[in-house]
Amino acid sequence: MIAALGAFDGFHKGHQALFKVAEKLARAGRDSWSAITFSPHPRAVLGETPFPCLFSEKEKDIMADMFDIPEIHRITFTRAFAEMRTEEFAAFLEERLFVRGVVVGEDFRFGKGRSGDAVSLGSIAFEKGWTYAVAPTVKIRGSKVSSSSIRLSVESGDVEGAAEALGYPFFMTGRVIKGDGRGSGIGFPTANLQTHHDRAIPARGVYAGGAFVRGRLRPAAINVGFNPTFEGKRGLRVEAHIPDFSLNLHEENIALVFLARTRSEKRFSDVSALVERLAIDVDEAKEAWSRFYDANLRFMDRMEKSLRKGLERRHPA
């Protein structure tokens, strides 16, 4: 098996380039290939501060289907595992996963004190007679594409910049939880997505995007924030209004797709002013979604199918 090896917090353009090399080598050698990654993410185990991942493991499985990755092998990452020497790590791959070839990125690091790198792994691969390749770094306008820079883009609200580096729109999946019901009372019901502290969340504001519900991708106006127009304290919410859709989604698994941040969060003088602005938000979201969807029909069809496979549950007729 040829292993595409990395932490892979999402599958951005750099990772996709690495996968193409692994696939090409596997085809040339009439071998199989897969992605080998670590769970939890190494930074979540070794870091001194909380580490928000870009994507959950379930979302990575959805993306693996989107990008035709045959299989993902997840190595349980612990502090003890991080202490492995280069030779031990290579032996682990060979004996546990039957690896006979490896593809890594130029900045790949592993082992005690991150002492292992692409060069040292390449030396061991040569000794073992493995197929070995280092995928070149992918850059956009001179800057390296990395999960860290994408995470910063997402958390600052620049989801368009994140999408450029990812090669697809940033998205979140989760279960719909009960909200306050205020949206329904003013004519803009929302689906409230359950969120977790260990993942990246876009900056507060309103986003044009889409929602995968009941087997389909549909336009959506997404709000991330605290609903400051209404009195009372509440936690950060990620909620979406889906135009022309009125079915109750409580407890169902959905996905929200972020295309562009259209405005910052704002406290309105009264509910009527909020309703007026929400109507504009919805129109902007529908226009942005229609424009993006029409320009990316093949990819959106693939994304819809992968989300359906990964999330859809049986529903009553």
Secondary structure, 3 states (H helix, E strand, C coil): CEEEECCCCCCCHHHHHHHHHHHHHHHHCCCCEEEEEEECCHHHHHCCCCCCECCCHHHHHHHHHHCCCCCEEEEECCHHHHCCCHHHHHHHHHHHHCCCEEEEECCCEECHHHCEEHHHHHHHHHHHCCEEEEECCCEECCEECCHHHHHHHHHCCCHHHHHHHHCCCEEEEEEEECCCCHHHHCCCCCEEECCCCCECCCCCEEEEEEEEECCEEEEEEEEEECCCCCCCCCCCEEEEECCCCCCCCCCCEEEEEEEEEEECCCCCCCHHHHHHHHHHHHHHHHHHHHHHHHHCHHHHHHHHHHHHHHHCCCCCC
